Amino acid sequence: MDLTNALDRIEEIHAQIAKGEVFRGYRPIPVALAGAIGLLAGWLQPRVLPAGDDGTGFLWYWLSVAALNVVLIGGVLAAGYRRAPDPFARRHTLQVVGQFVPCLAAGAAVSFSFAALDPGLVRLLPGIWALLLGLGVFASRPYLARATGWVALFFVFAGTGLLAHPTPDLTRLGLSNGAVFGVGLLASAVVLYLDIPRSDRG
């Protein structure tokens, strides 16, 4: 067996081991804070956006909220990556995050595309965002707690509901969007907390 084949086999073994280990880089408190930000953003939207918005302000408002949450959770992941004790732990982090990044990229691409085509299409975005987030959670599920699958299903069903019953009222849509992401992320935080070994809960 040459060196290249040996390295490939080692990489495959590492990948299988990683799937058998629960990734604990996502921390309950930052995820719960992101959920609270979603709920607060839904409540604040009618107080921040001007009446008669054509959808452009709605889009940038919620993209800003999403960016804040990405920075919050991403910062915790980056800190964990830097503190990782060995290359295997760092590779594990990259594998799990790599499962989730495509859904974020797809969400950004769809958002800007819809806004460029017709601001009215922005009303479909909360449903699409929820569906993509659900798919991202499903993609990461082999590395996370098993109950994470229920959170993914919640986002998929909620996204389907938002798409099946679109509303032209951006205030109601913002409240629904904040509720979906707030409740989903808070549920994720509960799952993450319950999955922490009791000896590590402090």
N, C-alpha and C positions, 0 to 999 in steps of 0.2 A: 504494500500500500504506500503510495507516494505521499509527500507532505501535504499537497493540496487536498487529496481525498481525506486524509486524517483530520485536517482542519475543518473540512465540511462536515465530517461526522461529529466532531466536537461541537460545532455550531448547532447541529440538529439536536444533540443531547441537551445543550443548554436551553434550546427553545422548548423542548418537552418538559424539562425541569421547571422552567418559568411558568408554563401553563398549570403545573401542579401546585405552584405557590400562589397564595393570595397576595395581590399587590396592595400595599398599605400606604402608598404615596399620597393618595387622596385622603385628606384629613377631614373629620366631621365638622369641626368648627368653621373653617373657611367655606365649606360647601353649604352649611346652614346659613352663614352670613350672605352668601350669594343668593340663596333662596329668599332671605329677608329683603335683600336689595330688589329682587324681582317683584315681590309683593308691594314694597314701598313705591317702586317705579310705576306700577299700575295705578296706585292711588294718586301719585303726584302728576301723572300725565296731563289730565285736564287743567291742572293749575299751572303747567309749564308751557304747553303748546297753545298757540293762538287758535281761536275759533275759525272755522273755515279752512283749515289745513287741507291741502290736496293729497296728502299722504307722504310728501317729501319730509316734512318735519317729523312725522310719526316714525319714518324709517330711520332717520339720523338719531332720533331720541333713543330708540331701542337698540340700535347698533352701538351707541355709546354705553348703554347699560350692559350689553353683552361684552363689550371691550373691557369695561371695569371688572366684570366677573372673571374674564379670561386672565387679566393681569393678576387678580387676587389669587385664583387657584393656580395659575401658572407660576406665580412667584413661590408658592409653597412647594410645588413640584420641583422647581429649579433649586430651591434650598435643599430639598431632600436629595436631589441628584448630586449636588456638591458634597453633601455629607455622607454619601454612600460609601461603605467601607471597602468595596472591591469593584473591579470592572464588571463582574457578573451582575451585581445590584444595579449598576448604572445601565447596563444593557437591558435589564428587566424594565427599568423605568422607560427607556426609549421605546421598547416594544409595546408597552401598554399605551403610552401617549401616542405612538404611531398609529394605533388602531382608531384613535378618536379624532386625530387631526383632519382626516379627509372630510368628515361631516362638517367641521367648522369651515373648511375651505369651500365646500359645496354651498353652505349657507350664505357665505359672503358673495360667492359668484352669482347665485340666484337673486340675492337681494339687489345687487347693483344692476343686474340685467333687467329685472322687473322695473326698477325705478327709471332706467333709461328708455324702456319700451313705452311704459304708461304708468304714471304715478298711481292710477286707480288700481293697478295690480298689486300694489303694496298691501292691500287688504287680505290677500291670500298668504302673505308671508308668515304670520304667526303659526298657521297650520303647518306650513312647510318646515319652519324652524323646529317645531315640536317633533315632527316626523324624523327629521335628520338627527336631532339629538337622541331620539329613541334608537335609531339605527346605530349611532355611535356608541351608545351604552351597550347595545347588543353585541357589537363588534368587540368591545372590551370585556365582555362578561366572562370569557374563559379565565381571565386573570383576576376577577373580582369576586366578592361574596356572591353566593348563589341567589340570594334574594334580590340582587341587582336586576335580575330579569324581570321582576314585577315592576320595578321603576321604569325600565325600558318599555314595557307594555303600556304603562300609564301614558308615557309620552306619545307612543304610537296611536293609541285610541284617542287621546286628547287632540292630537294633530289632525286626525281623521275627522273628528267632530268639528273642529274649527274650519276645516276645508268644506265639509258637507253643509255647514250652516254659516256662510260668511255674512258679515253685517257691514253695512255702509257707515255705521256709527263708529268713528274712531275712538271715542271715549269708552264705549262698551268693549270694543276690540282690545283696547289697551288693558282694561281691567281683566279681560279673559286671558290675555297673553301673560300678564303679571301673575295671575292666579295659577295658570298651568305651570309656568317655570318656577314660581315660588313654592308651590306644593310639591312639585316633582323633586326639586333640589333639597327641600327640607326632608322629604322621605328618603332621599339618597343619604343625607347626613345621618338619619336614624339607622339606616342599614349599615353604614360605615361604623357608627359607634357600637352597635350591637355585635359587630364582627371583630371588634378589638378584644384580644384576650383579657380576661378579667384582671390578671396580674398587671396589665399595662394601663388600666384605666385610671389608676391613681386614686 
